[in-house]
Amino acid sequence: QVQLVESGGGLAQPGGSLRLSCVASGDIDNINAMGWYRQVPGKRRELVAAITFLNNTHYGTPVSGRFIISRVDAKSTVFLQMNKLEFGDTGVYYCTADVQSGLVITDYWGQGTQVTVST
């Protein structure tokens, strides 16, 4: 089993910044892609950003140019630096990891962390 634990959510003002962290632990041989999704009230869960084991990155259109995803493999950790926050960034942010244990590859999700952008 693998656990993903997110941290760093909270309240920020428009134009401000927050940094999310996610640490994976458990039965891990290798972590392929890691990423962040968000669930905004009334909308479908959407991809925010993803990063491969080669550090190739992909961003959802709403956050491109404002958010930065990075990872530290030695610590099985992925970060999401969120800058120039907007009201529309409010939601629950979920960490995901594509984990290999032996010959099995499984997608895992964290429990989510709330981000609220408000004045």
Backbone as CSV, one residue per row, in Angstrom:
resi,resn,N_x,N_y,N_z,CA_x,CA_y,CA_z,C_x,C_y,C_z
1,GLN,0.826,-1.200,0.000,0.000,0.000,0.000,0.860,1.249,0.000
2,VAL,0.308,2.292,-0.575,0.995,3.581,-0.672,0.074,4.657,-0.143
3,GLN,0.633,5.587,0.592,-0.130,6.722,1.101,0.448,8.012,0.530
4,LEU,-0.446,8.918,0.177,-0.062,10.255,-0.257,-0.637,11.245,0.742
5,VAL,0.208,12.097,1.270,-0.233,13.081,2.255,0.082,14.473,1.748
6,GLU,-0.973,15.263,1.562,-0.808,16.631,1.085,-0.745,17.601,2.258
7,SER,-0.111,18.727,2.024,-0.081,19.802,3.010,0.126,21.121,2.283
8,GLY,-0.131,22.215,2.994,0.150,23.529,2.438,-1.057,24.300,1.957
9,GLY,-2.222,23.694,2.002,-3.411,24.429,1.604,-3.771,25.478,2.632
10,GLY,-4.759,26.292,2.300,-5.178,27.328,3.236,-5.840,28.473,2.518
11,LEU,-5.790,29.630,3.153,-6.438,30.832,2.648,-5.394,31.794,2.097
12,ALA,-5.670,32.340,0.944,-4.784,33.337,0.344,-5.622,34.416,-0.322
13,GLN,-5.049,35.566,-0.461,-5.734,36.662,-1.140,-5.471,36.591,-2.643
14,PRO,-6.334,37.170,-3.437,-6.064,37.228,-4.880,-4.717,37.886,-5.141
15,GLY,-3.951,37.283,-6.051,-2.608,37.775,-6.327,-1.544,37.181,-5.442
16,GLY,-1.958,36.476,-4.407,-1.014,35.890,-3.470,-0.497,34.541,-3.943
17,SER,0.230,33.879,-3.040,0.858,32.597,-3.366,0.632,31.570,-2.267
18,LEU,0.614,30.321,-2.661,0.613,29.191,-1.741,1.488,28.099,-2.338
19,ARG,2.029,27.250,-1.477,2.825,26.129,-1.939,2.285,24.842,-1.332
20,LEU,1.890,23.932,-2.203,1.402,22.633,-1.761,2.527,21.604,-1.832
21,SER,2.486,20.677,-0.884,3.442,19.574,-0.869,2.691,18.262,-0.782
22,CYS,3.287,17.222,-1.317,2.686,15.889,-1.237,3.819,14.880,-1.093
23,VAL,3.733,14.073,-0.056,4.750,13.056,0.206,4.135,11.677,0.055
24,ALA,4.779,10.847,-0.730,4.334,9.467,-0.916,5.167,8.540,-0.032
25,SER,4.512,7.560,0.572,5.223,6.595,1.419,4.560,5.231,1.291
26,GLY,5.337,4.195,1.619,4.800,2.844,1.553,5.617,1.960,0.636
27,ASP,4.939,1.026,-0.006,5.580,0.028,-0.856,5.854,0.630,-2.240
28,ILE,6.985,1.333,-2.362,7.304,2.058,-3.585,8.648,1.596,-4.142
29,ASP,8.640,1.099,-5.372,9.885,0.814,-6.076,10.272,1.994,-6.969
30,ASN,9.254,2.585,-7.563,9.509,3.699,-8.472,8.225,4.508,-8.611
31,ILE,8.368,5.801,-8.715,7.221,6.666,-8.973,7.380,7.263,-10.363
32,ASN,6.435,6.977,-11.214,6.456,7.522,-12.567,5.925,8.952,-12.519
33,ALA,4.794,9.205,-13.074,4.252,10.556,-13.065,3.637,10.888,-11.711
34,MET,3.724,12.142,-11.355,3.027,12.684,-10.190,2.293,13.931,-10.649
35,GLY,1.238,14.260,-9.933,0.490,15.419,-10.385,-0.482,15.941,-9.368
36,TRP,-1.173,16.984,-9.765,-2.190,17.621,-8.942,-3.462,17.811,-9.763
37,TYR,-4.568,17.479,-9.149,-5.893,17.756,-9.692,-6.606,18.657,-8.696
38,ARG,-7.670,19.302,-9.177,-8.481,20.071,-8.248,-9.961,19.864,-8.556
39,GLN,-10.732,19.984,-7.481,-12.178,19.859,-7.563,-12.775,21.189,-7.153
40,VAL,-13.347,21.881,-8.118,-13.999,23.150,-7.852,-15.487,22.886,-7.699
41,PRO,-16.160,23.493,-6.714,-17.592,23.244,-6.518,-18.385,23.432,-7.799
42,GLY,-19.192,22.415,-8.132,-20.049,22.504,-9.303,-19.377,22.139,-10.609
43,LYS,-18.097,21.783,-10.546,-17.378,21.430,-11.771,-16.712,20.061,-11.633
44,ARG,-16.326,19.510,-12.739,-15.637,18.227,-12.745,-14.200,18.404,-12.256
45,ARG,-13.671,17.331,-11.697,-12.275,17.373,-11.281,-11.406,17.599,-12.506
46,GLU,-10.419,18.481,-12.388,-9.593,18.823,-13.539,-8.109,18.718,-13.199
47,LEU,-7.326,18.434,-14.229,-5.884,18.375,-14.063,-5.334,19.785,-13.872
48,VAL,-4.500,19.943,-12.867,-3.819,21.214,-12.643,-2.425,21.161,-13.256
49,ALA,-1.661,20.141,-12.876,-0.291,20.019,-13.374,0.187,18.591,-13.168
50,ALA,1.111,18.165,-14.016,1.694,16.830,-13.896,3.166,16.899,-14.250
51,ILE,3.929,15.957,-13.682,5.369,15.908,-13.948,5.797,14.450,-14.041
52,THR,6.588,14.118,-15.064,7.038,12.747,-15.255,8.343,12.498,-14.506
53,PHE,8.803,11.254,-14.526,10.055,10.929,-13.847,11.246,11.568,-14.558
54,LEU,11.042,12.028,-15.809,12.089,12.754,-16.536,11.943,14.257,-16.343
55,ASN,11.030,14.645,-15.450,10.773,16.064,-15.163,10.148,16.821,-16.326
56,ASN,9.472,16.105,-17.212,8.646,16.785,-18.206,7.364,17.218,-17.518
57,THR,6.934,18.437,-17.792,5.769,18.981,-17.098,4.638,19.312,-18.068
58,HIS,3.433,19.294,-17.515,2.244,19.677,-18.282,1.324,20.439,-17.347
59,TYR,0.722,21.513,-17.830,-0.156,22.341,-17.017,-1.523,22.488,-17.662
60,GLY,-2.543,22.533,-16.811,-3.861,22.871,-17.305,-3.885,24.315,-17.761
61,THR,-4.696,24.613,-18.759,-4.731,25.957,-19.326,-4.994,27.054,-18.291
62,PRO,-5.917,26.852,-17.336,-6.216,27.939,-16.386,-5.032,28.348,-15.505
63,VAL,-4.050,27.461,-15.329,-2.962,27.756,-14.406,-1.631,27.957,-15.106
64,SER,-1.592,27.726,-16.396,-0.334,27.839,-17.132,0.243,29.247,-16.994
65,GLY,1.531,29.299,-16.651,2.186,30.583,-16.462,2.096,31.121,-15.050
66,ARG,1.277,30.493,-14.210,1.130,30.955,-12.816,1.596,29.897,-11.810
67,PHE,1.386,28.646,-12.114,1.737,27.549,-11.196,2.982,26.829,-11.708
68,ILE,3.732,26.274,-10.761,4.935,25.515,-11.105,4.944,24.213,-10.318
69,ILE,5.079,23.106,-11.045,5.163,21.799,-10.400,6.615,21.337,-10.404
70,SER,7.023,20.701,-9.306,8.380,20.166,-9.215,8.350,18.932,-8.326
71,ARG,9.429,18.154,-8.349,9.456,16.939,-7.543,10.867,16.665,-7.042
72,VAL,10.956,15.978,-5.924,12.213,15.511,-5.355,12.075,14.005,-5.203
73,ASP,12.669,13.269,-6.109,12.473,11.825,-6.131,13.018,11.143,-4.884
74,ALA,14.146,11.650,-4.400,14.748,11.015,-3.221,13.806,11.049,-2.021
75,LYS,12.885,11.983,-2.028,11.938,12.102,-0.918,10.515,11.766,-1.350
76,SER,10.356,11.228,-2.552,9.028,10.875,-3.071,8.039,12.014,-2.859
77,THR,8.474,13.204,-3.195,7.693,14.405,-2.909,7.466,15.219,-4.176
78,VAL,6.262,15.750,-4.263,5.940,16.662,-5.357,5.417,17.962,-4.763
79,PHE,5.762,19.069,-5.387,5.344,20.388,-4.932,4.509,21.070,-6.013
80,LEU,3.665,21.981,-5.566,2.934,22.845,-6.482,3.037,24.266,-5.947
81,GLN,3.821,25.079,-6.620,3.941,26.493,-6.270,2.859,27.243,-7.026
82,MET,1.959,27.862,-6.291,0.827,28.556,-6.894,1.011,30.050,-6.696
83,ASN,1.168,30.769,-7.794,1.379,32.213,-7.773,0.228,32.923,-8.458
84,LYS,0.122,34.197,-8.194,-0.921,35.032,-8.811,-2.278,34.356,-8.686
85,LEU,-2.606,33.947,-7.488,-3.851,33.213,-7.261,-5.062,34.043,-7.630
86,GLU,-6.076,33.346,-8.133,-7.330,33.969,-8.551,-8.487,33.306,-7.799
87,PHE,-9.637,33.992,-7.768,-10.802,33.417,-7.090,-11.125,32.023,-7.641
88,GLY,-10.952,31.855,-8.940,-11.272,30.580,-9.581,-10.351,29.440,-9.203
89,ASP,-9.278,29.726,-8.466,-8.385,28.669,-8.016,-8.890,27.990,-6.739
90,THR,-9.951,28.532,-6.176,-10.511,27.942,-4.962,-11.025,26.528,-5.241
91,GLY,-10.680,25.598,-4.370,-11.140,24.229,-4.525,-10.327,23.280,-3.670
92,VAL,-10.619,22.007,-3.806,-9.849,20.972,-3.111,-8.812,20.419,-4.084
93,TYR,-7.574,20.435,-3.666,-6.460,19.992,-4.508,-6.019,18.598,-4.078
94,TYR,-5.930,17.707,-5.058,-5.572,16.316,-4.806,-4.242,15.981,-5.470
95,CYS,-3.410,15.320,-4.725,-2.142,14.821,-5.251,-2.356,13.426,-5.826
96,THR,-1.694,13.122,-6.928,-1.741,11.779,-7.491,-0.325,11.295,-7.779
97,ALA,-0.168,9.984,-7.757,1.130,9.392,-8.071,0.909,8.065,-8.783
98,ASP,1.686,7.842,-9.790,1.667,6.607,-10.568,2.822,5.756,-10.041
99,VAL,2.510,4.787,-9.195,3.527,4.085,-8.411,3.727,2.660,-8.904
100,GLN,4.992,2.283,-9.033,5.329,0.910,-9.399,5.833,0.163,-8.177
101,SER,5.207,-0.972,-7.911,5.650,-1.877,-6.844,5.809,-3.248,-7.468
102,GLY,7.045,-3.680,-7.643,7.270,-4.919,-8.379,6.886,-4.734,-9.829
103,LEU,5.989,-5.578,-10.311,5.529,-5.473,-11.697,4.191,-4.763,-11.815
104,VAL,3.697,-4.263,-10.697,2.365,-3.658,-10.670,2.487,-2.144,-10.625
105,ILE,1.721,-1.462,-11.477,1.663,0.006,-11.485,0.249,0.421,-11.085
106,THR,0.174,1.279,-10.086,-1.121,1.682,-9.535,-1.165,3.189,-9.384
107,ASP,-2.320,3.773,-9.663,-2.538,5.199,-9.407,-3.071,5.384,-7.998
108,TYR,-2.448,6.282,-7.255,-2.889,6.596,-5.905,-3.281,8.066,-5.815
109,TRP,-4.185,8.345,-4.885,-4.671,9.707,-4.650,-4.532,10.061,-3.179
110,GLY,-4.238,11.322,-2.938,-4.238,11.820,-1.574,-5.653,12.157,-1.136
111,GLN,-5.774,12.606,0.094,-7.091,12.897,0.654,-7.588,14.289,0.275
112,GLY,-6.709,15.109,-0.261,-7.105,16.447,-0.690,-6.792,17.511,0.346
113,THR,-6.491,18.693,-0.139,-6.249,19.839,0.740,-6.992,21.051,0.176
114,GLN,-7.632,21.781,1.051,-8.475,22.901,0.622,-7.635,24.144,0.355
115,VAL,-7.897,24.769,-0.779,-7.306,26.070,-1.118,-8.453,27.050,-1.317
116,THR,-8.396,28.147,-0.596,-9.426,29.168,-0.701,-8.778,30.503,-1.024
117,VAL,-9.229,31.114,-2.107,-8.733,32.431,-2.490,-9.864,33.427,-2.237
118,SER,-9.612,34.348,-1.330,-10.669,35.271,-0.918,-10.052,36.546,-0.372
119,THR,-10.821,37.624,-0.424,-10.351,38.912,0.148,-10.714,38.986,1.622
